[in-house]
């Protein structure tokens, strides 16, 4: 193992290369996701709403319900419903 300034250079190179590979994979995945949204949009789906649905599905049911209740309270307070 080669050390430079107290840093294990071989280990550092390994981490940097792994991160670079993962960043490349992430970019490819983001391109794939963009393509899927594009397909959905071409078929008439509202991409903005699809993104909201995806975000909501990541939240636990009880948390989502609580957020919706608070949102309704705020909307009533602002005269929106």
N, C-alpha and C positions, 0 to 999 in steps of 0.2 A: 504494500500500500504506500503510495507516494503522499507525503505531507508537504504542504506549502503554507507557511505562516501558521502552523498549528492546525490546519484544516486537512482532513483526509480527502485529497483531490479525487481519487477514484470513486469514493462514496458520493461526493458532491456531484460529479459527472453523472453518476447513476440516477440520482434524484432528479437532476435537471432534465435528463433524457426521458425519464418516466413521465414527468410533468408535461413535457412537450408532446409526448405521444397522447396523453390524456386530453390535452388541450385540442389536439387535432381531431381526436374522436368526438369531443364535445362539439367542435365546429361542424363536423359531419352530421351529428345528431340534430343540431339546431337547423341545419339546412333541410334535413329530412322532415322535421316538424313543420318548418315553413312550407314545404311542399304539400304536406297533408292539409294544412290550413288553406292553402291555395286551391286544392282539389275540392274541399268543402265549400269554399266561397264560389267556385265555378258552378257548383250544384245548387247555389242559392242560399246556403246557410250563412248566418250572420257570424262572422269570425269574432267580433267583439264579445258576443254572447257566449260563443263556444269557449273563449278564454275565461270568462267568468265562471262557466260551469266547471271547467277543469280546476280552477282555483277553489271553488266550493267543494268539489269532491275530495279535495285533500284535507278538508277540515272534518273533524269528528262530528257526528250528528248532533250531540248535545251542545257543542260549541257553536255550530252553525245555527241551531235553533235560538240560542241565547243572542247571537249577533243579530239575527232577524228580528227578534223581539225588541232589542235596543234600537235598531234602525226604525222600527215602526213608532216607537215612543218619540224619537227625535223628529221624524217626519210629522207626527201629529203636533208636536210642540212648534214646528215651523209652519203649520197650516198646509202641509203638503198632502194630507190624506183625510 
